[in-house]
Amino acid sequence: MMTQEQLVAKGQDLYGQVDALVELIYSAIQEEVPMHDVEKNVLARVLEIGRGSLQLLFDALGTGDVGPTVELPDGQVLKRLEDLRKRSYQSIFHEFELERYVYAEREGQKIEFVPLDARLALPDSKFSFLLQDFDQNLTMEQPFGQVKQTIARILGVEQHVDSLERMNRKMGEHVEAFHFKQQPPPAEEEAAIVVETADGKGIPIRRPADAPPIQDHERRSGPKPDRKKMATVASVYTVDPFVRTPEEVVESLFRDPQIKDKDKKSKRKRPRPRHRRMRASLNFVNFQGDPICGRAAMFGWMTDEIAWRNPDGRKPLVSIMDGEESLWRELEVFQDHLDRVEILDLLHVTPRLWDAARLFCDSNTHAEHYVRERVTKILCGDSPGVVRGMRQMASRRGFSGKAKEKVDKICNYFEKNHHRMRYDQYLAAGYPIASGVIEGACRHVVKDRMERTGMNWIIEGAQPMLDLRCVFLSGQWDEFMESYINSQIKSTHPYRAMIDSLPWQMAV
């Protein structure tokens, strides 16, 4: 092993860099340097010290020469190949060119063991795990090109957008394994009600180069499947009961956000969701070549998550979604065996009442009164009465054509979901009646990152981003990165445990 004296001798330059950092502070004091310039100069010096520190480590460890041969645990004998092999290592401080010995059965055969790489647990790509962490954490909120510029501005590290995209896809391949190894949240941290919710959100997808031109999209309303592909976003969490009256809910719906509450102390705090976990999926082919139905995958995951977090079924299960029948049919397929309370998201009820108000009312004041009155009735459990009133009013006014079609469509929607609109019972039990969690999830997971101006995706790039965004927004990024790095080290360096028993030749 290298002696302490030898290590100190090789580190003199590094000590000099540290001394220069201290001198920089002395100069800032004497010359009254502005603080922002001090920070900039200190950062530059710290990055230089980091570069020198890693260089000292590489110099000390040398070329990874552990002898002319190495015997693997299975008895296979590898030979040290004659020539040193180079590899790049891009750290957060600097890009290094490493020269090290490699071991294989013979020249021309697959390299089985690289002692230096294994000792340092280097990734199979040139980018350090810490840099990958920084890069991909930033890409959760920023476009790849902006991340490239941000990292270059802060660390002086230049990367290509293509590298960031490949990194994202490779990291996304580990998300499923990460979820599989997760443990359920501690029982003492869970709340009394289990809630599941799901929704669909379109993602702009890049058309193939040989696809025919789009015709008449601007004139055609409704879904545009040749421009967007539907992702299913799902979430499971627990929450404590929050008993409210219909009047309290109506008051919150019509409260002016610009007017501050005079008596905040008397306002009750809504229980916060606990251990909210999210997933999202398109229809895609995974990296193993298996076709995945995104919607089925998400409802299957929700079912497994519920079984995991409510194994004895003692907690009430609340399912909140909008009125899309395909969502409820999918839920029935996967959860026919579960007792659950199905709730139509109230935030998909009120817009339809406003649509009706625009047909029946001649002023905004009248419209607000109309909506407020009918929301109150629906929250009191009288959605059939609201429907009857709408039909009677439309008949008295002699509605026909499009006006009658709109009224019929609203009434049919409420009638079809009547069994999911028993809001009086839900409020009395303290159940949530609006799917703000999934609405927020669709906005945060998809819209805020994947629907920015000019953005479009290919499926192979969109699904990893969805997977990683859900991990990130579920507050599991650090846990995921630890799992990802450990997995990469294990697969890249299967014989790393041998290092301690080998005669390492340190550099002098």
N, C-alpha and C positions, 0 to 999 in steps of 0.2 A: 504494500500500500504506500501511496505517497505520504511522506512525512509532513508534519505541520510546518516545518521550516521551508520545505519545497513549495508547499501550497501558498505560504505567505509570500515567498519570492515571486511566484507567478502572478500574485495578486497586487503587486505594487502599483500597477497602472490603475487598478480599481480603487485602491486607497487614495490615489491622487485625484480621481474623479470625485470621490466623496469630499475630499478637502476643498476642491474647487466649488462644490455646492455650498459649503459653509462660507467660503470666501465671497460667494455671490451675495449671501445674506448680509455680510459685513458691508459690502459695497452699497447695497440697497439702503442700508441705514445711513451711511455717510453721505451718499449722493442724493438722498431723498427721491428715490426712484418710485414712480407711481405703482400702486399695488397690482394693477392689471399687468404691467410689464414684469413685476416680480414673479407673478404666477406663471406667466408665459416662459420666462427664463428658467424657473425652477422645474417646470414640466419638461422642458427640453433637456435639462441636466439629468433629471430622474430617468428619462427614457435612455439617455446615454449610459447611465449607471446600470440600468437593466440589461442593456446590450452587453456591457462589459462583464456583468455577473454571469450571464449565460455562456459567454465566450470562455470565461474561466472554468465553468463546469465542463464544457466540451473539451477544453484543453486538458483538464485533469483526468477525464475518463479515457481519453485517447481513442483508439480505433476499435475497441471491443475485441481485442485478441484474447481468446480463452484457450489457446492451444491449437495444435494441428488438427485434432479431431474432437468431436463431441458425441457422446452417446446419449440418445434420447431415452425417456422412461420405458419405451416399448422395445428397447434394445437396438434400434436403428442407429447406425454410426454415420455421422456426417463429417465431411472434410472441409477444412478452411480453404476457400478458393484463393487463388494466388493474388489476384489484383484487388485493390481496395475499390469499393463501389461508392458512388456519390449519391446523395439525396439532399433535397432542399427541405429546410424546416423554417416555416414562416411563423415566428413568434409575434407577440404584441409589441416587441421592441425592435425587431430587425429580422431580415431573412438571412439564415445561415446555410452554408454549404458544408455538409458533413461527409467525411470520408471514413468508411468503416469496413471491417471484414464481415463477410457473409459465409454461411455454411450450407452445403448441399451434399447430396450423395456423390456428385461429380460435376465437373464443368459442363454447362449446358442444360443441367437439370434444374428443377424448381428450387428456388432458395427456400429452405425450411426454417432457418434460424438466423437472426441478426442480433447478436448479443447487445450491442449498444442501443439499438432501437427498443429491445425488450426491457433493458434495465431502466431506460427513461420513459417507458410506456408511451412511445411516440405514436401518433395516429397513422393510419395507412396513407392518408393524404398529406400534403405538405403543411397544411394549416393546423396550428396548435389547437388543442381542445379549448383553451381559454379564449383564443381568438374566435373560434367557432361559436362559443357561448355568446361573446359580445356581438358578433355579426347577427346571429339568428334571433337573439333577444331584440335587437333593433329592428329586424325585418318583420317582427310581429306587429309593428306599428307604422313602419316606413317602407316605401318602395325600395327595391334592391339598389337602384341607382343612387338614391339618397343615402342609403346605408354606406355604400362605397365611399361617397364624399365625406360623410361624417367620420368614419374610421380614419380616412386619410388625413382629415383636418386635425383630429385629436392625436392620433398615434403616428402619423406619417407613414402608415402601411398602405401600399397600393394593392388593390385587388380588382379582378374583373367581375362584372355583373354575372356572367355565366358561371363563375366559380361559386358565387353566393347562391345562385339558383340550384346548382348541383348539390351544394352543401345542404340546402333546405330539403331537397328531395330525399337525400340519404338519411338525414335526421328523422324525416317523417316516417321512414320505414320502421323505426323503432317504437313508434307510438303504441301500436297494438300490443307489443310485448310489454311495454311499460304498464298499460292498463291491466293486462293479464296478471301481472305480479303485484298490483296494488292490494293493499289491505283495506277492509271497510273502516270508516271513521270510528273512533272510540265511541262506544255506546253512550258514555256519560256526556259526550259533546253533541249528541243528536237531539233534535226537538221532537215534539209529540206527533206531528202530522207529516206523512211522506207525500211529497208532491212530484208529479211527473208532468211534463209539458213538451210539446213538439210543434214544429211549424216548418213550412217550406220557404226557401229563399233562392231566387235566381242569381246565378253567377255568370257574368259575361264571358263567353267562350270564343276563342279565336277560331275562325272558320278555316278549314283546310285550303291550301293554295289553289287546288283544282276544283273547289266547290263552285256551283253556278252562282251568278250574281243574285243578290236579294232583290225581290220585286215588291213594290208597293207597301213597304213596312210602315211608312209614315201615315198611310191612309188606313191601315188595318189595325183595329183595336184588339186587345186581349193578348194572351201569351205569344211570345215569338221564340219558339223552340230552336230556331236556327241561329238565334243570337245569344240565348241564355240556356243554361242547364240547371235544373232544380236540385238544390242541396236540401237535405232534411237535417234540421238542427234540433237537437233534443237535450233536455236537462232534467236532472233529478236532484232534489234537495229536501231538507226537512225544515219545518217551521213550527213555532208554537201557535196555539189558537189566538185569534184576535176577534173577539165578539163585538159586533157593531149593529147599529140599527139602520134601516133603509135611509132614514133622514140624514144620518151621519155620512153615508156613502154619497148621497145626492149632493150634500154640502161640499164634500171634497171634490166632486166632479165639476161643480160650477164655481169653485173658489177662484178668484182672480189672482194669478201668481204674482202680479205686480203689487198687490196689497198685502202688507205684512200683518200677521196675526197679532192682535193686541194682547192676547192672553196666552202666550206660548207655554206657560207653566201648566195650564190646565189641559193642554193638548196631549193626548196619549201617544206614546211612541209605538210605532208598528214593530212587531218582532222581525228580526232580520233572518233571512234564509241562512241555514247552516250547511256547510260542506256542499255547496252547489257544484255539481260536476256537469260538464257539458261535452257533447260529442256532435260531430257534423259529418255528413257523408253525401257524396254524389254517387251515381252509378259509375263504377270504374273497374279496371282490372288491376289487382294488387301486384306487388313486385314479385310474387310467386307465380303469377300468371292466372290467378283465379278470378273469375268475374264476381263482382260484389254488387248486390242490389242495395243502394244506399238507404232507402226507406226501411226495408226489412232489417237491415243491419242495425239501424238506430232503435227501432222498436224492440228488437231482440236484446240490445244492450240495456235499454231501460228496464226490461223485464228482469234481466239478470241483476242489475243494480238494486232493484227493489227487493228481490229475494235475498240479496246479500245484506241489505241494510234493515230489512224488516222480516227476518227469517220466520218468526212465529206468527206473522200477520196480525199482531195485536194493535198496531198503530193504524189509524184510518189512512187509506190510500186515496188521494185526490188527483184526478186527471183533468187538467185544464188545457183546452185547445180551442181553436176557432171552429167554424161550422163546416170546414172541408170534410166531406164524407169519407174520402179516401183515408184520411188520418184516423178517423174513428173505426173504420173497417180494419185497418191494420192493427189497431189496438185490440180489437176483438179477436183477431187471429192469434195474437201472442199472449193475451191476458184473459182469455175466456174463463180460466180457472181462478181468477182473482176477484175478490170483492172490492169494488172501487166506487167512488163517487165521481160521476162524470159531470163536469161543469163547462158550460159554454162561456168563453171569455167575455166578460161584460164589455170590454173595450171593442168587441165586434158587434155588440148590440147597439150601443149609443150612436155610432155613425149611421146606422140604418134608420134610427129614429129621427136623426137630423135630415136624412134624405126624405123621409115622409113629411117632416115639418116644412120643407121647401115646396112640397106639393100642396099642402093644405093651408099654409100661413102666408099672409101678405106683408109681414114685417119681421125684422130680426127679434124684436121684443116679444111678439106673439109666438115666434118660432121657439124661442128659449123657454117660454112658459109651457108650450106644447110638449117639448122634450122633457123638461123637468117633471111635469105631471105624469107622463107615461113611464119614465125611468122609475119613478117612485112606485107606481103600480106594479111594474115588473119585479122590482126588488121586494115587494110585499107578496110576491107569488102569483100575481094575476096577469101573466102574459097572455092567456086565452082572452081575457077581457080586453086587453089592448088590441089584439088582432081583430076581435069582433068590431070594436069601435072604428078601426081603420077601414074595414070593409064597408061598414054602414056609412061612414062619412064619404067614402069614394062613390058609393051608390047614390047618396043624396045629391052629390054635386055632379052626377052624371059623367064621371070620368070614363074615358074611352081611349083607345089607341095606346100610345106610349105611357101616358099618365097611369092608366089602369094597369098596364104591364108592370110598371115600377111598384105600384102598391101591392099587386099580387105577389111579386117577387119577394118583397119585404115580409109580407104575411106568411108566405110559404116557408121562408127561412125560419121564422119564429115557431111556426107549427111543427116543422121538422125537428127542431131542437127543444121542444117544450120540456121534455123529460130532463134536459140539462139546464133548465132555467128556474129551478126551485130555489131561488136566491134567498127567500125568507128562511129556509131551513139551513142553507149554507152559512148565512150570517149568524144565525143563532148558535151554530156549532163552532164558529170561529174559523171557518175555512177561508182560504183566499179565493177570490172570485174573478181575478184578472191575472192574465199571464204576462205581467210586466217583465218577468225574468226571461221568458223566451223571446219577447219582443226586443228586449235589450240585447239578448244573445245574438239574434239575427242581425241587429244593427252593428254590434261590436265585432262579431266573428266575421261577418260577410261585408256589410256595406262600408264600414269605416276603413277597411283594409283592401277589399277586393273589388269594390265598385267605384273607385275614384275615377275622375275624368280621364278618358282615354285608355283605361286599363282593360285588357282582355287576357284570358288564360287558356292554356291547354289543360286537359283533364289531369295529365301526369304532373302538372305543377300545382293545380288548384287543390287537389286532395291533400297532399302533404301540408300545404299552408293551412287548410281547414283543421287538420289534425293538430298541428302545432299551435294554432291560434286558440283552440279549445283548451289545450294544456296550459297555455300562458294565461288565459282569462280565468281559468279555474284556480289560479294561484299555485300551480304545481311545477313551475318552470325549473326551479333549483333541484327539486326531487327528480324531475325528468332528466335533467342534464347529468346528474350523478349516475342514474341508471344507464343512460346512453353511453357515457364515457366508460363505465365499467364493462358494458357489453362489448364495446369496440376494442378495449384492451384485451379482453378475454379471447375474442375471435382473431385479433391481429397477432397476439403474442401468446399462443397456447403453452409455450414452454418457459414462460417468464419465471416460474417458481424455481427453475434450475439455477438461476443466476447466482444465488448465495453459495452454491456448492462448486462453482467453477473458479479456476485460478485466474482472476482478472489481472490483466497487465495494465497497470496505471501508467499514464504518461509522466515523464520527468521533466 
